[in-house]
Amino acid sequence: MVSSLSYGKPEKSIFHPGTFNPSIHSLAMPIPTTPEKIAIFIVSLLFIGFQLATPAYSFENISLKKYHTQAIKINNPVDLTRLPLNKTFQVNSPDFVLQFFFSGPDVLGIIFKRNLDKALFVRWCFFRNCEESPFDYVSVIAQPHGPPLANGFFKSKFPPGLDYHFQGLHFYTRN
């Protein structure tokens, strides 16, 4: 007996090996044959793939208040020759609290608290104890009532064109 669903092949039971059952073949995904269908098929597969992989490429906002860094509290002025590498340091003063990272030529940091009535400076010291020297370099981190305000990031670049290195940092305020 030849069935119209079996396309000229004799219909056999699903329970016997080597038999043909059209209901099983209808569950398989059809393979597109025209270029338009192939393009739609590929785009839909890529779309589904990107939807599944999206969490791996997402960015989350983090808060420094929530995830406190393990900063090493140090005295002000700072002896740069004794600082361990790749660490974050914290300087506490009555007028400000800041954390910084010394990346060799530059100082990168964040101001957690400061008196907005006073300017905030960093002095690159020629001597380790930061006693006054004509070779010192002063950089302004924040102006009074100016940016960076509370929780502001700052960057103090090493002065270009110098043939010597500094051995200390001193953070201080001035009216």
SULPETA-V214663 format. One record per pair of residues at least 12 apart in sequence whose ideal C-beta (glycine too) atoms are under 7 Angstrom apart, sorted by sequence separation. I is the first residue (numbers start at 1). J is the second residue. D is the distance in whole Angstrom. If there is no record, write none. Layout:
# SULPETA-V214663
I,J,D + I,J,D
This chain:
# SULPETA-V214663
98,110,7 + 124,136,6 + 142,154,7 + 88,101,5 + 98,111,5 + 99,112,7 + 123,136,6 + 124,137,4 + 141,154,5 + 6,20,6 + 98,112,6 + 72,87,6 + 74,89,5 + 76,91,5 + 96,111,6 + 97,112,5 + 107,122,6 + 123,138,5 + 141,156,6 + 6,22,6 + 97,113,4 + 5,22,5 + 71,88,4 + 72,89,5 + 73,90,5 + 74,91,6 + 76,93,6 + 96,113,6 + 121,138,6 + 122,139,5 + 139,156,5 + 71,89,6 + 72,90,7 + 96,114,4 + 121,139,7 + 69,88,5 + 71,90,4 + 73,92,7 + 83,102,6 + 95,114,6 + 96,115,7 + 121,140,6 + 122,141,6 + 95,115,4 + 121,141,6 + 119,140,6 + 120,141,4 + 80,102,7 + 120,142,4 + 137,159,5 + 95,118,6 + 119,142,7 + 96,120,6 + 119,143,5 + 119,144,5 + 118,144,6 + 117,144,6 + 71,99,5 + 114,142,7 + 116,144,7 + 116,145,5 + 135,164,7 + 69,99,7 + 111,142,7 + 122,156,5 + 111,148,6 + 113,150,7 + 130,168,4 + 112,151,7 + 128,167,5 + 129,168,7 + 111,151,7 + 126,166,6 + 127,167,6 + 128,168,5 + 130,170,4 + 110,151,7 + 111,152,5 + 125,166,6 + 126,167,7 + 127,168,6 + 124,166,4 + 125,167,6 + 110,153,5 + 111,154,6 + 125,168,4 + 125,169,7 + 109,154,5 + 124,169,6 + 125,170,6 + 64,110,7 + 81,128,6 + 108,155,5 + 122,169,6 + 123,170,4 + 77,125,6 + 79,128,5 + 106,155,6 + 107,156,4 + 122,171,5 + 106,156,7 + 106,157,5 + 121,172,6 + 77,129,7 + 106,158,6 + 77,130,4 + 105,158,4 + 120,173,6 + 121,174,6 + 119,173,6 + 118,173,4 + 119,174,5 + 118,174,6 + 118,175,6 + 115,173,7 + 107,169,7 + 98,171,7 + 96,173,6 + 95,173,4 + 91,171,5 + 80,166,7 + 81,167,6 + 80,167,6 + 79,167,7 + 80,168,6 + 79,168,6 + 80,169,6 + 78,168,6 + 77,168,5 + 78,169,4 + 77,169,6 + 77,170,4 + 76,170,6 + 76,171,5
